[in-house]
C-alpha cells in the first residue's frame, strides 16, 4: 500500500481501506485520542494504587507532562 496522512492529524497510514481511514480520522480528531489516553492512564494508576504491596510500590502519582 501507499502512505497517506490522515486529515487533520500527524498520523500516517499505509493501505487502501477507506473505511479504516475514516475510522482513524474520527479517533484522532476532536482530542478523542487524548481522552482515551487519559482514561487508560487513570485506570492503570488505580490498579497500581490498589496493588501497592503486591507490586512493591511505595506510591502512585500521576503527573502532567504537557
URHU-V524327 format. One record per pair of residues at least 12 apart in sequence whose ideal C-beta (glycine too) atoms are under 6 Angstrom apart, sorted by the first residue. I is the first residue (numbers start at 1). GAP is how many residues later the second one is. Records with the same first field share a line. If there is no record, write none. Layout:
# URHU-V524327
I->GAP, GAP
This chain:
# URHU-V524327
1->13, 14, 15
6->18, 19
7->18
8->21
9->19
11->17
45->15, 17
48->12
